[in-house]
Amino acid sequence: MNWAPTHDVSLRGPSGTLINKRMLVDSGAFMSVVDHETGSKLGFRPSGADSQFKYVTDTGGGGYVKRDMFVKIGKKPAFSAPVAWLDATAPPMPQPILGRRGVFKHFSISFDSANHKVHFKDP
């Protein structure tokens, strides 16, 4: 069985709605990524002033805009982190991605592959 390093994370956006998600902890991802539906539930809305960015992966590509969300992991107080909010035409994501920017600096993160766990500790 292949193990993917995931962790339970609470997200909050402009709507104030708290969403609990199991996210892929990706040390190779510069920024966190949420699909269009999750971002909409967080209260993200399109704006005419948005800068549209493009991405390409081995399974497809699409567009995204940058937003900020609050992230809560474990007992640490919530903090703001940038996120790429995928557009509605993006291919489906198996799960949202928790990337480095704005997140990893708050923790000492270890990947325990033998026990299939990701540990977030105070630095």
N, C-alpha and C positions, 0 to 999 in steps of 0.2 A: 504494500500500500504506500502510495506517495503521500508525504506529509507537506501541507502548506502552512506556513507560520501565520496563524490568525489570532486575533484577540478581540474580546468584547469591548466596544467603545461607545460612549454616549455622545451624540452630536446635537448641537443646537444652532439654529440660524436666525434670520431676522424675524421669523414668525413666532419665535419663542418656544416652538414645539420641540420637545426632547425626543430624539429617535435613537434607539439602541440598535447597533449594527455589529455584526461580526465582520471585521475588516482584515484584509491581507496586509500584514506588516512587511513592507517592501523597502529594504535599505537601498535598493537600486533606483527607487522612484524619487525624483527630485521633489515632487509635490503630491499631496493627497488627491484622490480622484473619486468623485461620486457621479452616479448616473443621473440622467435628467429627472427621473421620477423622484429619487431621493432628494435631490436639490430642490425640486418644487415643493415637496413636503416640508423642507426646512425653511421655505419662504423665499427662495431665490426667484427673482423675476427678471426677464429680459429687459434690457435698457438700450435705447438708441445710441447711448454713449459707450457701449461695450466695445472693447477691442476683441476681435475674434481671433483665436489662435487655432492652429491645425496640429494634429498629431497623426502618426502612422505607426502601426504595430504589425506583427506578423499575421494578425487575424483581421486587419482592416484599419480604418482610420476615420477621422471625422473632425469636428470642431469642438472647442470649449471656450468658456469665458472664466476669468478668475473671480472668485468670491472669497469671503472670509467666513469661517464657522467657528463655533466654540467646541472644543474637544475635551472630554473628561475620560480619564483612564484611571481606574482604581480609586484611591482615596485622595489623590492630588486634586487641588482646585481646578476648575475648568480654565482653559486658556484659548486664546485666539490663534488660528492657523489658517494660512491660505489653502484654497482648494480649487481644483479644476472641475468645473461643472460642465459635464458633457451635454452637447445639444441633443435635441429629440431624435435626430437621425442617426446617432451613434449606434454601433452594434451593441448588443446586450453585454453587460459585464457579469461575470460569475459572482463577484462581490466587490464592494468598494475597496479602494487601496489607501492605506495609511502610509504616506511618504515622509521623507526626512524634514522638509522645510517647515519650520515653526513647531514641529512635534518632537523630533529626536533630541533637541537641545535640552529638553526638560527631564530627560531620563538617562539612566544607564540601562541599555537594552541588551539582553542576552537571548540567544536562540538555543534551546535545548532540544536538539533533534532526536536524541535517544528517547526522550520522554514526551515528545511532541508538545512542547510548551514554549511560550515566549514570556520572558520575565521583564517587567518594567519596574525599575528601582530608582530611588532618588540618586542623583549623581554624587 
